[in-house]
Amino acid sequence: MGRSGVVTIRDVARESGYSASTVSIVLNSAPLSNYIHAETNARIQAAARCLGYRT
């Protein structure tokens, strides 16, 4: 968790095994997310749910 106890994109990245950039693209539904493999997307979403990440 971040210093304030809030889950950050970096925390989700660490948990999922992907870069913070990829996690950001997926969690923010950026246009580039169309190019992210469905399995990668699912793994990031699962890590975010597990950690309690909130947008």
Stockholm file with secondary structure:
# STOCKHOLM 1.0

chainA/1-55         MGRSGVVTIRDVARESGYSASTVSIVLNSAPLSNYIHAETNARIQAAARCLGYRT
#=GR chainA/1-55 SS CCTTSCCCHHHHHHHHTSCHHHHHHHHTTCGGGGGSCHHHHHHHHHHHHHHTCCC
#=GC SS_cons        CCTTSCCCHHHHHHHHTSCHHHHHHHHTTCGGGGGSCHHHHHHHHHHHHHHTCCC
//
